[in-house]
Amino acid sequence: MKAQLENKNSQLDSLKVLYEMKNGYIEELEKRLGTEKVRQLEAIGYIENAPSKNGYTFKITKRAKRLADGLYGKKSFFDLVSDYYYVKIMGVNFAV
């Protein structure tokens, strides 16, 4: 159970780094996340690669951007009110 939780946290941290960078050189991403993690992001379809004269580049895919927007993007006023209503008033707990 602990290993699954650590793996999930690692995945979310990787997605956050990818969301902040959006695009750049693979080498820079590998320095921040490690080669193995970058290959995992490629395998699950979160980044796309392209060669250039200065080295391989990457960009975040629409799928990864949509997921990261939901997790890390700004929340609207309606989202905040809705969250407050369900958590504080209705007592709904969304723990995993």
Secondary structure, 3 states (H helix, E strand, C coil): CHHHHHHHHHHHHHHHHHHHHCEEEHHHHHHHHCHHHHHHHHHCCCEEEECCCCCCEEEECHHHHHHHHHHHCCCCHHHHHHHHHHHHHCCCCCCC
